[in-house]
Amino acid sequence: QVKLVESGGGLAQPGGSLKLSCAASGSISRISVMYWYRQAPGKEREWVAQITNGGNTNYADSVKGRFTISRDNAKNTMYLQMNSLKPEDTAVYYCKLPGASWGQGTQVTVSS
């Protein structure tokens, strides 16, 4: 089973930027779609963005225009570039592949 490791989280100020990475233990070149999710304290895990192997992307309305999802199949890695961060973006961010278990996530905190 492919294992996923998220990284790149940390503390950012409102309006700042962070870039998250999701490293897979195996090839992602044949994975049709990959996802980013997040979970804030006291809330359910929610879908944030997705990307197909052909590069088609979709975003939740709450992050549209601010976040950019991408993937580098040669590096077996997916990314989430987060710009114009808001306090409401504070959450643990998880990557997901169909059939893969959830990883540990990476904490993103947006605060002044």
C-alpha positions in Angstrom: 0.0 0.0 0.0 1.2 3.5 -0.9 2.1 5.6 2.2 1.9 9.3 2.2 3.9 11.9 4.2 2.8 15.5 4.4 5.2 18.3 5.1 5.6 22.0 4.8 3.1 23.2 7.4 3.9 25.8 10.0 2.9 29.3 11.3 2.0 32.0 8.8 0.6 35.5 9.2 -2.7 36.4 7.6 -2.0 37.2 4.0 1.1 35.1 4.0 2.0 31.9 2.1 3.0 28.3 2.7 3.7 25.4 0.3 2.7 21.9 1.4 4.2 18.7 0.0 2.9 15.2 -0.1 5.5 12.6 -0.7 4.3 9.1 -1.8 6.3 5.9 -1.1 5.6 4.6 -4.6 4.9 5.8 -8.1 1.9 8.1 -8.6 2.2 8.2 -12.3 -0.8 5.9 -12.7 -2.9 7.5 -10.0 -5.9 9.1 -11.7 -6.7 11.7 -9.1 -5.1 13.0 -5.9 -6.7 15.1 -3.1 -5.9 17.6 -0.4 -8.2 17.6 2.7 -8.1 19.6 5.9 -9.5 19.3 9.4 -9.9 22.2 11.8 -10.4 21.6 15.6 -14.0 20.5 16.3 -14.9 20.2 12.7 -15.2 17.3 10.2 -12.5 16.7 7.6 -13.3 18.6 4.5 -12.2 18.4 0.9 -9.9 21.2 -0.3 -8.6 20.5 -3.8 -8.0 17.7 -6.3 -5.9 17.1 -9.4 -6.1 14.5 -12.1 -3.2 12.8 -13.8 -3.9 15.1 -16.8 -3.6 18.2 -14.7 -7.3 19.1 -14.3 -7.9 20.8 -11.0 -10.9 21.6 -8.8 -11.1 23.6 -5.6 -13.4 24.2 -2.7 -15.1 27.6 -2.9 -13.4 28.6 0.3 -9.9 28.4 -1.2 -10.5 29.1 -4.9 -8.3 31.7 -6.2 -5.9 31.5 -3.3 -4.6 27.8 -3.4 -3.0 26.0 -6.2 -2.7 22.2 -6.4 0.0 20.5 -8.5 1.8 17.2 -8.9 5.2 16.1 -10.1 4.9 12.4 -11.1 8.7 12.1 -11.6 9.2 13.0 -7.9 6.1 11.1 -6.7 5.0 14.3 -4.9 1.9 16.5 -4.8 1.9 20.1 -3.7 -0.5 22.7 -2.4 0.6 26.3 -2.7 -1.4 28.4 -0.3 -1.4 32.2 -0.8 -3.4 35.0 0.9 -3.8 32.8 4.0 -6.6 33.5 6.4 -7.1 32.4 10.0 -9.9 30.2 8.8 -7.3 28.1 6.9 -5.9 26.9 10.2 -6.2 23.1 10.2 -4.3 19.9 9.8 -3.8 19.3 6.1 -3.9 15.8 4.7 -3.2 14.4 1.2 -5.2 11.4 -0.1 -4.9 8.9 -2.9 -7.6 6.4 -3.8 -7.0 3.3 -1.9 -4.3 4.8 0.4 -4.5 5.2 4.1 -4.6 8.6 5.7 -1.2 10.0 6.8 -0.4 12.1 9.9 -1.1 15.4 8.2 0.8 18.7 8.6 -0.3 21.5 10.8 -1.0 24.9 9.3 -1.6 27.8 11.7 -2.5 31.2 10.4 -2.4 33.9 13.1 -1.0 37.3 13.8 
